[in-house]
Amino acid sequence: MAEVRQRTTASKDSKSPEPAPAKRSPSELAKAEDRSPFSFLELARSVVFLLLASCALSYFVTRDSFFWNVQRPNFTRLEVLKSWMAGPLQLTDAELKKYDGSDPESPVYLAVNGTIYDVTAGRRHYGPGGSYHFFAGADASRAFVTTCFDVDITPDMRGVEAMFLPLDDPEVDALYTSGQLKIQKQQERKRAAAEVDKALRHWTDFFGKSTKYTKVGTVKREKGWETKGEPHPLCEKAQKGRKPRAPPPTV
């Protein structure tokens, strides 16, 4: 047994120890890293190249945009962030007039259907001397529909539907029975109201969905203001655009 133990111990002792890993100098380590299959610098270069190539191709295809006409999100715009931080404005019609662009240090506001929008980004259009200056500092909802920009800079929408109503003509009206004419006029009023709503909604959507202009608040008015005072008369341009009523269809 002693001999077996001695042989076992001798065999264990006879095993040569594993060589220690060779130490690398800093220069050798740097060379090894350079040979690494992954390089952050190379990845960054590839990403930048692809972005530049995409921008160039986008402009070549669209002839207008470097980013494939993708609209910039509103939350990334400084003026939108400022508006959110300041909270919604509430201005009277008189207070709104102060923001017509006359003061270069103040923003330019306009309102449509009681909602105020910051159009400072389009100051050259809405500021003094601009082609749309008549909209600035006011709620010109009526003018947006009638296009009578000289006399309809007002939020009063009463009677605007008349511009979409046909003109009465005794000779044509006589072709209807009294019942038919009553139903015809009811349908005409319904269609006219829908046309007014459509025309006004076009502009509320234009400003509300704009990536250039920002909603900043609402116009503050007394309750029931829209029924007080005399209705605004239909402007001459809108009146002239009305057409005669068509005769009833023949059976």
C-alpha positions in Angstrom: 0.0 0.0 0.0 2.9 2.4 0.8 4.3 1.8 -2.7 1.0 2.5 -4.4 0.6 5.8 -2.4 4.2 6.7 -3.3 3.5 6.0 -7.0 0.3 8.1 -6.9 2.0 11.0 -5.2 4.8 10.8 -7.7 2.5 10.7 -10.7 0.7 13.8 -9.4 4.0 15.5 -8.7 5.2 14.6 -12.2 2.5 16.7 -13.9 4.0 19.8 -15.3 2.2 23.1 -14.1 0.1 25.0 -16.7 2.0 27.9 -18.2 0.8 31.3 -17.0 -0.9 33.5 -19.7 1.6 35.8 -21.3 1.2 39.5 -20.3 0.5 41.9 -23.2 1.9 45.3 -23.5 -0.5 48.3 -23.9 0.4 48.5 -27.6 -0.4 44.9 -28.1 -3.8 45.3 -26.4 -4.6 48.3 -28.6 -3.8 46.3 -31.7 -6.0 43.4 -30.6 -8.9 45.8 -30.0 -8.4 47.3 -33.5 -8.8 43.8 -34.9 -12.1 43.3 -33.1 -15.0 42.5 -35.4 -17.1 45.2 -33.7 -16.1 48.9 -33.8 -18.4 51.6 -32.5 -16.7 54.2 -34.7 -17.3 52.1 -37.8 -21.0 51.6 -36.8 -21.4 55.4 -36.2 -19.8 56.1 -39.6 -22.2 53.6 -41.3 -25.3 55.2 -39.6 -24.2 58.7 -40.6 -23.6 57.6 -44.2 -27.0 56.0 -44.4 -28.7 59.1 -43.0 -27.0 61.4 -45.4 -27.8 59.0 -48.3 -31.5 58.9 -47.3 -31.6 62.7 -47.1 -30.1 63.1 -50.5 -32.4 60.5 -52.0 -35.4 62.1 -50.3 -34.6 65.5 -51.8 -34.0 64.0 -55.2 -37.3 62.2 -55.2 -39.5 64.9 -53.5 -37.6 67.9 -54.8 -38.7 69.6 -51.5 -37.9 67.7 -48.4 -34.8 66.0 -46.9 -37.0 63.8 -44.7 -39.5 62.2 -47.1 -42.1 64.9 -46.3 -42.5 63.6 -42.8 -44.0 66.3 -40.7 -42.2 67.4 -37.6 -44.1 66.4 -34.4 -45.6 69.4 -32.7 -44.1 68.5 -29.3 -40.6 69.1 -30.7 -41.4 72.8 -31.6 -40.2 75.4 -29.1 -43.3 77.6 -29.5 -45.6 74.6 -28.8 -43.6 73.7 -25.6 -43.8 77.4 -24.5 -47.6 77.4 -25.1 -48.0 74.2 -23.1 -46.0 75.5 -20.2 -47.8 78.8 -20.1 -51.2 77.2 -20.3 -54.2 78.2 -22.5 -54.9 81.9 -23.0 -58.2 83.6 -22.6 -58.5 86.9 -24.4 -61.5 89.1 -25.1 -62.0 90.4 -28.6 -60.6 93.8 -27.5 -57.5 92.2 -26.0 -57.0 90.1 -29.1 -56.7 93.2 -31.2 -53.4 94.0 -29.5 -51.8 91.0 -31.2 -52.2 92.1 -34.8 -48.5 92.2 -35.5 -48.1 95.9 -35.1 -45.7 95.4 -32.2 -42.7 93.4 -33.5 -41.9 92.2 -30.0 -45.3 90.6 -29.5 -46.7 87.4 -31.1 -49.3 87.6 -33.9 -52.6 85.9 -33.0 -55.8 85.3 -34.9 -58.9 83.4 -34.0 -61.3 81.1 -35.9 -64.6 80.0 -34.4 -63.4 81.2 -31.0 -60.1 79.4 -30.9 -56.9 81.5 -30.9 -53.9 80.5 -32.9 -50.3 81.8 -32.8 -49.3 82.7 -36.4 -46.1 84.5 -35.5 -44.2 82.0 -37.8 -46.1 83.6 -40.7 -45.6 87.2 -39.6 -44.7 88.3 -43.1 -48.2 87.2 -44.2 -50.2 88.2 -41.1 -48.2 91.2 -40.0 -48.6 94.8 -41.2 -48.4 94.9 -45.0 -48.9 91.2 -45.3 -51.5 89.8 -47.7 -53.5 88.3 -44.7 -53.1 91.1 -42.2 -56.8 91.6 -42.0 -57.1 88.3 -40.1 -54.6 89.2 -37.5 -55.8 90.3 -34.0 -59.4 89.2 -34.7 -61.9 86.4 -34.9 -62.8 86.7 -38.6 -64.9 83.5 -38.8 -67.5 85.2 -41.0 -64.9 86.4 -43.5 -63.3 83.0 -43.7 -66.7 81.8 -45.1 -67.9 84.8 -47.2 -64.4 86.0 -48.3 -65.6 89.6 -47.7 -62.4 90.6 -46.0 -63.3 94.3 -46.0 -66.6 94.1 -44.0 -66.8 90.6 -42.4 -64.0 90.6 -39.9 -66.3 89.4 -37.2 -67.3 86.2 -35.4 -71.0 86.9 -36.0 -72.2 84.0 -38.2 -75.9 84.8 -38.2 -77.4 84.8 -41.7 -74.3 83.5 -43.4 -76.2 80.5 -44.7 -78.1 82.8 -46.9 -75.2 82.9 -49.3 -75.8 79.3 -50.1 -79.6 79.7 -50.5 -81.1 80.0 -53.9 -83.0 83.2 -54.9 -86.7 83.2 -54.9 -88.3 83.5 -58.4 -92.1 83.8 -58.6 -92.2 82.2 -62.0 -90.1 79.2 -60.9 -91.8 79.0 -57.5 -95.2 78.8 -59.2 -94.1 75.5 -60.7 -94.1 73.9 -57.2 -97.1 73.0 -55.2 -97.3 74.8 -51.8 -96.2 71.5 -50.1 -93.4 70.9 -52.5 -92.1 74.4 -52.1 -92.1 74.1 -48.3 -90.2 70.9 -48.4 -87.8 72.3 -51.1 -87.0 75.3 -48.9 -86.4 73.1 -45.8 -83.9 71.0 -47.8 -82.2 74.2 -49.1 -81.8 75.6 -45.6 -80.4 72.2 -44.4 -77.9 72.1 -47.3 -76.9 75.8 -46.7 -76.2 75.2 -43.1 -74.0 72.2 -44.0 -72.1 74.3 -46.5 -71.4 77.0 -43.8 -70.2 74.3 -41.4 -68.0 72.7 -44.1 -66.4 76.1 -45.1 -65.7 77.0 -41.5 -64.4 73.6 -40.6 -62.0 73.8 -43.5 -60.2 76.7 -41.7 -60.4 75.3 -38.2 -58.8 72.1 -39.5 -56.2 74.1 -41.5 -55.0 76.0 -38.4 -55.7 73.2 -35.9 -53.7 70.6 -37.8 -51.0 73.0 -38.9 -47.4 72.1 -38.0 -46.5 75.8 -38.4 -49.1 77.5 -36.3 -50.1 76.7 -32.7 -53.4 76.8 -30.8 -52.8 79.0 -27.7 -56.3 79.6 -26.2 -59.8 80.8 -26.7 -61.7 84.0 -27.0 -63.6 85.0 -23.9 -67.1 86.3 -24.5 -70.2 86.8 -22.4 -72.8 84.0 -22.5 -75.3 84.4 -25.3 -73.2 86.9 -27.2 -74.1 85.3 -30.5 -77.7 86.3 -30.3 -77.3 89.9 -29.1 -77.5 92.9 -31.2 -78.5 93.2 -34.9 -77.4 90.3 -37.2 -74.5 91.2 -39.4 -75.9 91.8 -43.0 -74.8 89.5 -45.8 -72.1 91.2 -47.7 -72.5 92.3 -51.3 -70.0 89.7 -52.7 -71.8 86.8 -51.0 -75.2 88.1 -52.1 -74.1 88.3 -55.7 -73.0 84.7 -55.6 -76.5 83.4 -55.0 -78.1 81.5 -57.8 -81.8 81.2 -58.8 -83.8 78.3 -57.5 -84.0 75.4 -60.0 -87.5 74.3 -61.2 -88.9 71.1 -59.9 -87.8 68.0 -61.8 -90.3 66.8 -64.5 -91.8 63.4 -64.1 
